[in-house]
Amino acid sequence: MVKKFSDLKIEKEDDLVKYKIGAQNGTTGQIYLSDNLVKAGKMPEANVKKYATNIEAVTDLLNGNIDMVIMDDPAAKGYERVKDVKSVYTIITNENFGIALPKNSVHKDAINNALKEIMAGEQWNEIINKYLLQ
C-alpha cells in the first residue's frame, strides 16, 4: 500500500525493487520480500525496512520515510478505512487459512454461517481494528 494520493503504480512484482518498502518483521510479506527479491539479487536489502508492528510501518509511510508497506490483505483493507493509504498491488502467494474440523463435522455449516455473518457485519471491522491494526 502507498499514500492515498500517491501516483505510484506497480504493474508487476519486479517494479517493487525500485522502492523502499516497510513490513512487519517476521510476517509473510517481509519474508516474501526477503526470499523472492532480496535473496534473488533483485532488490537491495537496505530497501526492506522491518518494523515491530504494521502501524509503525504505516506511520513511517505517512511520514514519507518509505515508499510503501506490504501486509496481508485484510489488514490493508482495514488501514484503507482509517488512514490515508491505498492498496496498489497484490502479491499472489496462494496462502490459505482455515478452521480444522473432524471429517463430516456437524459444526461445519454453523461455523461457515457464523463466519459469513461476522464478515458481513460491523463485528468484522471491530475484529480487524482490534487485532490487525495495532
Secondary structure, DSSP 4 states (H G I P E B T S, - for coil): -EETT------SGGGGGGS-EEEETTSHHHHHHIIIIITTTSS-GGGEEEESSHHHHHHHHHTTSSSEEE--HHHHHHHHHHSSEE----------------TT-TTHHHHHHHHHHHHHSHHHHHHIIIII--
